[in-house]
Amino acid sequence: MESTNKEFEVVLAACRSLFAKKLHDYGAAWRILRVPSLTDQLLIKAQRICSLQEKGVALVDEGQVSEFMGIVNYGLIGLIQLSEMPVPISEGTKISLDMTEDEALQLYDKFAHQAYELMVRKNHDYDEAWRSMRVSSYTDLILMKIFRTKQIEDLCGHTLVSEGIDANYMDMINYAVFALIKLTVENKA
């Protein structure tokens, strides 16, 4: 399990590096997105991964690795948005991206650490079961979590027994990191 923890950290560091670069280039433009829009963005990423896995060919020069990284980063953005909802835009209100790069990175790190801690606890209980799974299974699980999240959003968060949107985002992040470990770290070994 020590290996998993290190591999997880390596993948999260790569995702954070990409996030930081995009944050520099675009600022916190994603602050304008409502949570359901982020869920839809996750859906687009997961459906593209599924399509790439089924077709085996990409016509756009971005493969599964970049899409799984996108799932990690959009999942973390979703957690940030859930905790730091932007001020609603009303008629006549000027749009403001109310988060500095430093604030965004601090929140990214906070939620990435929470995802890591969740993985450590679950990995202990499941005894590395994720290692015997196929990358396509992670894709399917992420898609299932997305559709669960969409249903929770349609119910305005009023569930009877289910975890909330944040728990589903955490699971999506962790499944995407596991896929990235399999696609990058394990392939180098």
CORGI-V493600 format. One record per backbone hydrogen bond with DSSP energy under -0.5 kcal/mol. NH is the residue of the N-H (numbers start at 1). CO is the residue of the C=O. Records with the same first field share a line. If there is no record, write none. Layout:
NH: CO  CO
This chain:
5: 1
6: 2
7: 3
8: 4
9: 5
10: 6
11: 7
12: 8
13: 9
14: 10
15: 11
16: 12
17: 13
18: 14
19: 15
20: 16
21: 17
22: 18
23: 19
24: 20
25: 21
26: 22
27: 23
29: 27
31: 28
32: 29
33: 30
37: 34
38: 34
39: 35
40: 36
41: 37
42: 38
43: 39
44: 40
45: 41
46: 42
47: 43
48: 44
49: 45
50: 46
51: 47
52: 48
53: 49
54: 50
55: 51
56: 52
62: 60
67: 63
68: 64
69: 65
70: 66
71: 67
72: 68
73: 69
74: 70
75: 71
76: 72
77: 73
78: 74
79: 75
80: 76
81: 77
82: 78
83: 79
84: 80
90: 88
93: 90
98: 96
99: 97
104: 100
105: 101
106: 102
107: 103
108: 104
109: 105
110: 106
111: 107
112: 108
113: 109
114: 110
115: 111
116: 112
117: 113
118: 114
119: 115
120: 116
121: 117
122: 118
123: 119
124: 120
125: 121
126: 122
127: 123
128: 123
129: 126
131: 128
132: 129
133: 130
137: 134
138: 134
139: 135
140: 136
141: 137
142: 138
143: 139
144: 140
145: 141
146: 142
147: 143
148: 144
149: 145
150: 146
151: 147
152: 148
153: 149
154: 150
155: 151
156: 153
157: 152
158: 155
159: 157
168: 164
169: 165
170: 166
171: 167
172: 168
173: 169
174: 170
175: 171
176: 172
177: 173
178: 174
179: 175
180: 176
181: 177
182: 178
183: 179
184: 180
185: 180
186: 181
188: 184  185
189: 185  186
